Amino acid sequence: MDRRKFVRSAGIGTAVAAAATVAAPAIAQSMPEIKWRLASSFPKSLDTIFGAGEHFAKRVAALTDNKFQIRVFAAGEIVPGLQVLDSVQNGTVELGHTASYYYVGKDPTFCFDTAAPFGLNTRQHNAWVHHGGGLELMREFYKDYNCTSFLMSHTGAQMGGWWRKEIKTPEDLKGVKMRIGGFAGQVMAKLGVVPQQIAGGEIYPALEKGTIDAAEWVGPYDDQKLGFNKVAPNYYYPGWWEGGAALTLFVGLKAWDSLPPLYKEAIASACDETTNWSVAKYDAQNPRALRELVAAGTKLQPFPQPVLEACYKAAQELYAETSAKNPKFKKVFDSWKAFRDDQILWFRVAEGTFDNFMARLSAQNRL
């Protein structure tokens, strides 16, 4: 080996290493220390849906050398669970993690960022948000509320909730007081249900006391934690109002504009990571929880087809009525529906055929 060539190469390597050693602290020192607060709509007992906020905060800290610290507050610690959007809009907190459809009372357009009846599944919703124009449409809408937004966590397809009595026909829905969020409550109202908007941590006592007759939340893992099986025996599926329920990170516009570009990228990356984390965790935990619920006496059953057909008909009527009187809703709905219809055609070819075949094998105990 040429000793002089080696020495020269080694010298360059040493210089580069030294420069990197100097550069890393220099970059870190130039990054401002920022402390923000995040208000969650969810109780601490739910380690996936509330835990998504904690996971997000940890990732942001890690990506910014702990310079950007976000403290997560459960529902009720700063504001009630259903007032998270308002707290971001008025600047009480910089961030809010919530289900956008909690705010359909302000405008029904909010429903699309979480889930709309007979809509997109988890993968389809992610595709609409990131590659179908959904993110841009919703951000344009959210400007009126002094916020920008990110998709941050997903529950997957949800269950049809817990009912005190069996539902055999559409007539059985009449007069039922049900905790159900978002646009779906308005669909149910067309069939005689009395919808109730209740935050997650307040559902169990309402169901236990008989203030409500039925309640939907997420799925087996969360529902078991909240103890719904102790006060309502009938567990229905599917949650046709949430084929895939997404949660939103709201960021106040003033707070967002104040961030350095690197911190904005940290938020975006942490949101994507958290979404993947939450879907995977729910998928991993739900099967065991469902087995345990059934073993403990839960009566698991599908909604009868006539009930689903009646709900679908009511949903289509409501979409048409709302589109006719709300231009903002119609703009998002038209994009969402066209994307959904294409996705259903594609999923029928490969995903649906494969899933249905495997489901038949499972039903026949052949797996």
Helices and strands as residue ranges (DSSP letters): H 3-30, E 34-40, H 51-63, E 68-73, G 81-83, H 84-89, E 95-98, G 100-103, G 108-113, H 122-131, H 134-142, G 143-145, E 147-154, E 161-163, G 170-173, E 177-179, H 183-190, E 194-196, G 200-202, H 203-209, E 214-215, H 220-226, G 228-230, E 234-237, E 246-252, H 253-257, H 261-295, E 299-302, H 305-325, H 327-349, H 351-363
